[in-house]
């Protein structure tokens, strides 16, 4: 996920002293503004394609990781699912490790 589109709050538990992280993600309009700005700043068609691929990967990961199945947006269809499958190696490279909730 892009650090520009997330906020991480670290708190320390009083009883055990352990630290906990809570990640908040940008609202959809903020994410869209960021993506459109990045596309405007892109210097080539390949940069635009990379930005769009990153957006698809990020949306897939956030949808899968942060929402219960009943609340997922379902923005992707078979075509996107195929793209996610084709980009599996790229997804694995940027996918953050699973956290215990």
N, C-alpha and C positions, 0 to 999 in steps of 0.2 A: 504494500500500500504506500501511497505517496505521503511522506511526512507532512507536506503542506496541507493535506486534506484530513489530518487526524490530530487529535489532541490527547496526550497521555498524561494522566494524573497519577502520581505515585503517592500512596499514603502508607504510613507505618501503623500497624496494629498496636494498640496500647498494651494488650495482654501478653502477646507473644513476641512482639518486636519485629515480626515479619513484615515485609513490604508487599503491597498489592498494587497492581497497575489496573487502571480503568481507562479504556480507550474509547474516545468519542469521535465519531466521524462527521465530516462536513455534511450539511444538508444538500439535497440534490441540486438546488439552484446554485449553491456555492461551488459544488463540484463541476457543474456545467460551465459556469463562468471561468473557472480555472482551465478547463479543457479547451474552451473556445479561445482564451488568451494564449494558451500554449500553441494551438494550431495557427493562430495569427503570427506568432513569433517563429514558427517553423521555417526553415530555410530550404527544404526540399520535400518532394512528395514522399520520400522514404521516411522522413521525420514525422510527417502527418500519419502515415500508416503505422509507425511504431507507437505514436501517441494513442491512436484508436485501439490498437491491440492491447496496450497497457490498460486502457479504460475498460475494455471488455474483460480482461483478466481480473482487474480490481473489482469490478462489479460482481463478477462470478464468485470471487473469494469472499467478499464482504457478505453477499447474499447467503452463501453457504455457511459461513462461520458465525455470523452474528444474529441471524434470524431463525426462529423456530420454523420448521417446514410449513406449518399452517399460515405463517405470515410472510413467506417469501413472495417477492414481487412477481416472479415468473416472467421476467423481461426477456429471457432468452427462449428460443425455440430450437428446433432441430438443427438449423444452420449454425447457430451460435454454439450449440452443444458440440457439433462437429469441429468448429474452430477451436473450442476449448480443448478438445481431444488432440487436435493437431499441435496445439501450443503447450501440451502437457509438460514438456521439458522446461520450457520457459517459465511456466507456472511454478514448477517445483523449485526453480532457482530463486524466485522472489517470495514464495509463500513463507510467511513467518511460522516458527514452530508452534505446535498446539500448546495452549495454556490450559491449566486446570481451572475450572470455574468454581 
